[in-house]
Amino acid sequence: MDFDAIKQAAQSYGPAMTAFLRAMISHPSESCEEKEVVSCIKAEMEKLGFDAVEVDGLGNVIGWMGDGDKVIAIDGHIDTVGVGNRDNWTADPYAGWEDDAVIFGRGGSDQEGGVASAVYGARIMKDLGLIPAGYRIMVVGSVQEEDCDGMCWQYILNKGHPELKEKLEFVISTEPTDGGIYRGHRGRMEIRVDVKGVSCHGSAPERGDNAIYKMADILQDVRALNENPADDTVEIKGLVKMLDPRYNPEHYEDARFLSRGTCTVSQIFYTSPSRCAVADSCAISIDRRMTAGETWDSCLEEIRSLPSVQKYGDDVKVSMYMYDRPSWTGAVYETEAYFPTWINRENAAHVQALVDAHHALFGDKRIGAPSAMHLRQRPLIDKWTFSTNGVAIQGRYGIPCVGFGPGAESQAHAPNEITWKQDLVTCAALYAAVPGLYKEENKTADIAQFRAGLTDNDIR
């Protein structure tokens, strides 16, 4: 394989990738509103001579290169979060402002930059004849990831292309990796706690039962669950306990690799007849990040066992959210708001294909623009802090997944989001080299080091 030719091809496409990313950024594309950016990506794939381009029923845009039976996929989600407080931005978040080093705007790092590199990486494969015989390359611009990680791939694998469950060799996620190769991340789930009260006139609150006051106790216990140590000095042992072999004997080492689980209250709701009445209900949403050894059952039971929840008994309901928001096409794919933890073995064949490509192209250390390197003084092979579509690809279905993508995790959901032009070129080159370096003969059945999808949970 001529690695210099791959790097030269990627470099030559650098300006085109920059222009493509700026075009994507110019189309606001929050979850369920991706129609315009789908059209933009579809047009770019067709311009570059993809062998086939489709938009599936959910609205994912998929481009194909090659004609083999086995599939290597490259995934990037094309929805973004909103901009938040516009005053926190120094320029128009949808203008795609650029200088010599960076591209500015919502979606640059998280994560339309990954789509730009994937589309052009596939083009380089075609230019240089890098698609192995018997293989087909699938580039996916997936929707609704910010709303419901992995649901887009549940649709692809269960409705759009169910044959891929048998044909997919592995998937590269182009989520930002700060120049690293990522082999897993924590899972998460969305928990709701509802508290009942009884309303009355605010002039005599003793006649009622204030649901907000009850929730105040529960909020403090949820905070303690996240912040407390795991020793005998506290009634509520903190989530840090899963790093201790006493509490997590089978998976504490995996938990230490991923880092501890966390929980935080992300939303609060109430009902009350008026501003001069006692609240008769209160509810909160909890964002629960799950490390190795934790399941949806254990996380729900943890909340149900909090002293304040026990204190209020049947007045408290703890449940998991369901997701059923229509996509931009109007399609609905209902699923649990549960996103399983996963880790792949470092020596798995698909992980090693990326490692071999990186070593051959760039060496054994993370690289990047000078302004990015303060984020990259870490091992080349590592994990994400946040969650990705890998929760479905690998977590639910056990299809091998690995990450390498332009940009930085710290830019995700932040004002003044940027990504680095050099990263686009680096990633496109690596994607182009990977299929030819994948050693299928080294594939084993035990690529997963940990996968929460292997629990006894009834995952629909």
SULHUSUL-V58151 format. One record per backbone hydrogen bond with DSSP energy under -1.0 kcal/mol. CO is the residue of the C=O (numbers start at 1). NH is the residue of the N-H. If there is no record, write none. Layout:
[[CO/NH] [CO/NH]]
//
This chain:
[[1/3] [2/6] [3/7] [4/8] [5/9] [6/10] [7/11] [8/12] [9/13] [11/14] [13/17] [14/18] [15/19] [16/20] [17/21] [18/22] [19/23] [20/24] [21/25] [22/26] [24/27] [29/80] [30/33] [34/38] [35/39] [36/40] [37/41] [38/42] [39/43] [40/44] [41/45] [42/46] [43/47] [44/48] [45/50] [46/49] [52/64] [54/62] [60/56] [61/141] [62/54] [63/139] [64/51] [64/52] [65/137] [70/136] [71/169] [72/138] [73/172] [74/140] [75/174] [76/142] [85/88] [86/89] [92/95] [93/106] [97/104] [101/421] [102/99] [103/419] [105/108] [107/112] [112/116] [113/117] [114/118] [115/119] [116/120] [117/121] [118/122] [119/123] [120/124] [121/125] [122/126] [123/127] [124/128] [125/130] [132/135] [134/70] [135/68] [136/72] [137/65] [138/74] [139/63] [140/76] [141/61] [142/78] [144/148] [148/151] [150/154] [151/155] [152/156] [153/157] [154/158] [155/159] [155/160] [156/161] [161/164] [162/165] [163/166] [163/167] [164/168] [167/71] [170/73] [171/402] [172/75] [173/404] [177/180] [181/382] [182/403] [183/344] [184/384] [185/342] [187/290] [188/339] [189/288] [190/321] [191/286] [192/319] [193/284] [194/317] [195/282] [198/209] [200/278] [201/204] [204/207] [205/208] [209/198] [210/214] [211/215] [212/216] [213/217] [214/218] [215/219] [216/220] [217/221] [218/222] [219/223] [220/224] [221/225] [222/226] [223/227] [224/228] [225/239] [229/238] [231/234] [238/241] [239/242] [240/243] [241/244] [244/247] [244/248] [248/252] [251/255] [252/256] [253/257] [254/258] [255/259] [262/289] [264/287] [267/285] [269/283] [271/280] [271/281] [276/202] [279/211] [280/197] [281/271] [282/195] [283/269] [284/193] [285/266] [285/267] [286/191] [287/264] [288/189] [289/262] [290/187] [291/294] [295/299] [296/300] [297/301] [298/302] [299/303] [300/304] [301/305] [303/306] [306/310] [307/311] [308/312] [312/315] [313/316] [315/196] [317/194] [319/192] [321/337] [323/335] [327/330] [331/327] [335/323] [336/338] [337/190] [339/188] [341/452] [342/185] [343/449] [343/450] [345/348] [348/352] [349/353] [350/354] [351/355] [352/356] [353/357] [354/358] [355/359] [356/360] [357/361] [358/362] [358/363] [369/372] [372/375] [373/376] [376/378] [380/181] [382/183] [388/391] [389/392] [389/393] [390/394] [390/395] [392/397] [393/399] [394/398] [400/171] [402/173] [403/182] [405/177] [407/178] [408/411] [409/412] [411/414] [417/105] [419/103] [420/424] [421/425] [422/426] [423/427] [424/428] [425/429] [426/430] [427/431] [428/432] [429/433] [430/434] [434/437] [434/438] [439/442] [440/443] [447/345] [450/343] [451/454] [452/455] [457/459]]
//
